[in-house]
Amino acid sequence: MMAIGAGRKAKVDFVKGTPVALNGDALVAHAMRQVHPDVVACYPITPQTILTETFSEFVANGEVHTEFIAVESEHAAMSACVGAAAAGARTQTATSGPGLALMWEMLWVASGCRLPIVLHLCTRAFSAPLNILGDHHDLMGMRETSWVMLSAETAQEAYDNGIQAVRIAEHPDVLLPVASAMDGFITTHSVERVELLPDDAVAEFVGTYKPAYSLLDLERPVSMGPWDFHDYFFEHKRQQVEAMDRAREVAIEVAREYGDMSGRYYGPVEPYRMEDAEVAVVIMGSAAGTVRTVVDELRQEGVRAGVLRIRLLRPFPSEAVAQALSGVRAAAVLERSITYGAASNGLHMEISSVLCSRGLSPRLESWSYGLGGRNTTPAQFRRVYEELLRAEEGARAPLAVRYVDLRE
Amino acid sequence: MTTLALRDLTARPSPLAPGHGLCAGCSESVVAREVLYALDKPAVVVSATGCLEISTSRFPFTSWRTPWMHSAFENAATTINGIEAAYKALVRRGAMEPREIAFVVFAGDGATYDIGLQWLSGAIERGHRFIYICLNNEAYMNTGIQRSGASILGTWTTTTPVGKVAPGKMQWRKDLTGIIAAHNAPYVAQAATHAWKDLMTKVQRADAAEGPTFINVLAPCTRGWRYEPEDTMAISRLAVETGMWPLYEVDRGQWKITHKLRDRKPVTEWLKSQGRFSHLLQPENKHVVEEIQRRVDEEWKRLLQRCGEA
């Protein structure tokens, strides 16, 4: 089990942070400031806007050396990032749902060119109908683009992940772009008590990016993004697969090192009271905290409940997920998205595959919740656990996806 | 500044190696070399998706002896902006020494007039330093001769075929050079492949402007225009002589014709030189030819007005 706490350093002299009250957007903007990006190209979109505005203030006040490009669209944002990263610059951007959709073509170019760009994703539902609130369709859709993906539960974690993302992306064994996600509005706009690490501690943690190749290396000219046909394209894609596999270990190692520095440790999955859990919920993002309160209630009532939060979405932490769920009788995969017309929702399918290939067969239900920013409450999640408990021993999971708090 | 004496130019190593896959008679490698030879500094080049891009970068080979990137079709302007921004930031934090670099884009009329206009417009408005060369062959040639916003009325292409009710393309072209000039870019020009000294002088002026600059270069296409490969230079010259493609510049808002015409040849000279217009020579399309001549006359008159020569 990838138990939280395993491998923690014994000492207590963690770097001391400064407590501040900030929302997720503003806090992640501070993470961007502290990692000293050379180039940031952003286009404002709700609920990411505060992030771009806050970073613009750092630029206006000369607090960063960053060349900030206020582009005219998100496609242009990722296009500028691709050029900048290919020129050897530490490069970042941020966006939300529809902006991510507009970037789509370039997400593949960024990963295919093996450019260590970091994207802060403030999740948002896709139109239509128009909805600016948070859900995970952008996050789920992005899974195929060969980006390393982290999903944060809190603003503090979005900050921590945002810093770690730089190290993962720029690791010579990885060289893939990294998306660091937080939930739109719930995390981006809620003011929380968070801790800012000292600037020099973050600077030391991320170090300086030394690209192996750069378009500005005039003495060693390189051609990037060439025409690659049937004779080599497949092998290049296979190289991305291997980089993604290596990213799993790198992400775990970077998180451990970050924990040793900050005192905040994160695993690829975050299990809560899963050690002896009989029923469990698997979830991503901000709702995990709400589910934990339900777990505590149920535990007081004698129910062996647990919750597993997926933090590393790509590369998928298959072993950690399998280990965490190996002892449960029934689990519900709760997703803030729908995979239309599929056998079940995306994360459920993925976990089913992980369990099936390891000969594990707990009852595994697929649920959707919280679309378009719908409120999530402990009562809603309690009902899911009750449904899991009601199922008879050995009974098959329903074939259809179930919905939390939906007018039928 | 680099001398434009031929004996000096021919002695310089070409940043674009031979052995690329462009068609015999293609103007694009000619223009690319004219542009890069004109600069007295190394260039970082971005190519939009297109003929020049695929013909010079077939993995595992490359024809580029200078740093080069292709990222996508519509966004070459923004990609070069990212590279230029990286340069400024890396110099600012002391990661590299300041040095003379030209940031150059080569993109076709599809990538420039149509799918990439927003990216180019944004790049110019933001004031990045780059030289954007539009290789204008008046249609989407890389995908097999489809109409673009640069194709003129009556042009045969595979998406404006000549049929029973349509004499080729039914619309005129957009004045892209004028659109870019309206952005108040410090240097904007029109050039043509055959007029090498005119083009190279314009490249040098663009480089000296140290801002967002744009040169729209007429680049004849033997396959798409339907003419023999050896006629590329003659066709390019004819475009200028008929007024189809006037050579001019807009240098910090000052419009100036750089190749004056005493007697403009009729557009029929241009139309009959290429197979893509052969249907226009039929009597039933006389009105189309008249409309083309009227449009060219109108554009020429407007250009003279803008240049203060009317």
Contacts between the chains, C-beta under 8 A, distances in Angstrom:
chain1	res1	chain2	res2	distance
A	36	B	93	7.6
A	38	B	85	7.9
A	38	B	86	6.0
A	38	B	89	3.7
A	38	B	90	6.1
A	38	B	93	6.9
A	38	B	95	7.9
A	39	B	82	6.4
A	39	B	85	4.7
A	39	B	86	5.5
A	39	B	89	5.6
A	41	B	82	6.7
A	41	B	85	7.6
A	65	B	89	6.2
A	65	B	92	4.8
A	65	B	93	4.7
A	66	B	89	6.4
A	67	B	85	4.0
A	67	B	86	7.3
A	67	B	88	5.0
A	67	B	89	4.1
A	67	B	92	7.5
A	69	B	81	6.3
A	69	B	82	7.2
A	69	B	85	5.6
A	69	B	126	6.9
A	70	B	126	7.3
A	71	B	78	6.7
A	71	B	122	6.3
A	71	B	126	7.9
A	72	B	118	6.4
A	72	B	119	7.7
A	72	B	121	7.3
A	72	B	122	3.4
A	72	B	125	7.6
A	73	B	118	6.7
A	73	B	122	7.4
A	75	B	74	7.6
A	75	B	75	6.6
A	75	B	119	7.7
A	76	B	75	6.6
A	76	B	78	4.5
A	76	B	118	7.7
A	76	B	119	5.7
A	76	B	122	5.9
A	79	B	71	6.2
A	79	B	72	7.0
A	79	B	75	3.7
A	79	B	78	3.9
A	79	B	79	5.3
A	79	B	82	6.8
A	79	B	119	6.8
A	80	B	78	5.0
A	80	B	79	7.2
A	80	B	81	5.4
A	80	B	82	3.8
A	80	B	85	6.8
A	81	B	82	6.2
A	82	B	71	4.8
A	82	B	79	6.0
A	82	B	82	6.3
A	83	B	46	7.0
A	83	B	69	6.9
A	83	B	71	6.7
A	83	B	78	7.0
A	83	B	79	3.9
A	83	B	80	6.2
A	83	B	81	6.6
A	83	B	82	2.7
A	83	B	83	4.4
A	83	B	85	7.8
A	83	B	86	7.2
A	84	B	82	3.7
A	84	B	83	6.6
A	84	B	85	5.5
A	84	B	86	4.3
A	84	B	89	7.9
A	85	B	82	7.6
A	85	B	86	7.8
A	86	B	69	5.5
A	86	B	71	7.8
A	86	B	82	7.6
A	86	B	83	6.9
A	87	B	44	7.6
A	87	B	82	7.0
A	87	B	83	4.4
A	87	B	86	3.5
A	87	B	87	6.6
A	87	B	90	7.7
A	88	B	86	6.4
A	88	B	90	6.8
A	88	B	95	7.9
A	89	B	82	7.9
A	89	B	85	7.3
A	89	B	86	3.6
A	89	B	89	5.8
A	89	B	90	6.3
A	91	B	82	7.6
A	91	B	86	7.6
A	105	B	72	6.0
A	106	B	71	7.2
A	106	B	72	6.5
A	106	B	75	7.3
A	109	B	71	5.3
A	109	B	72	5.9
A	113	B	71	7.5
A	208	B	95	7.9
A	214	B	67	8.0
A	215	B	44	5.3
A	215	B	67	4.2
A	215	B	68	7.8
A	215	B	69	5.9
A	215	B	83	5.6
A	215	B	86	8.0
A	216	B	44	6.9
A	216	B	67	7.1
A	216	B	83	7.3
A	216	B	86	6.6
A	216	B	87	5.8
A	216	B	90	6.8
A	216	B	96	6.4
A	216	B	101	7.4
A	217	B	67	7.1
A	218	B	42	4.7
A	218	B	44	7.8
A	218	B	66	7.7
A	218	B	67	6.6
A	218	B	99	7.6
A	218	B	101	7.1
A	221	B	64	6.7
A	221	B	65	6.1
A	221	B	66	5.2
A	221	B	67	4.7
A	221	B	68	7.2
A	222	B	67	6.2
A	222	B	68	7.7
A	223	B	57	5.6
A	223	B	62	3.9
A	223	B	64	5.1
A	223	B	67	7.9
A	223	B	68	4.7
A	223	B	69	7.4
A	224	B	68	7.2
A	224	B	69	4.4
A	224	B	70	7.4
A	225	B	57	7.9
A	225	B	69	5.3
A	225	B	70	4.2
A	225	B	71	5.4
A	226	B	57	3.7
A	226	B	58	7.0
A	226	B	59	4.6
A	226	B	62	6.4
A	226	B	70	6.7
A	227	B	53	6.9
A	227	B	54	4.4
A	227	B	57	5.0
A	227	B	58	5.2
A	227	B	59	6.5
A	227	B	70	7.7
A	228	B	59	4.4
A	229	B	58	7.1
A	229	B	59	7.4
A	232	B	59	5.3
A	232	B	60	6.7
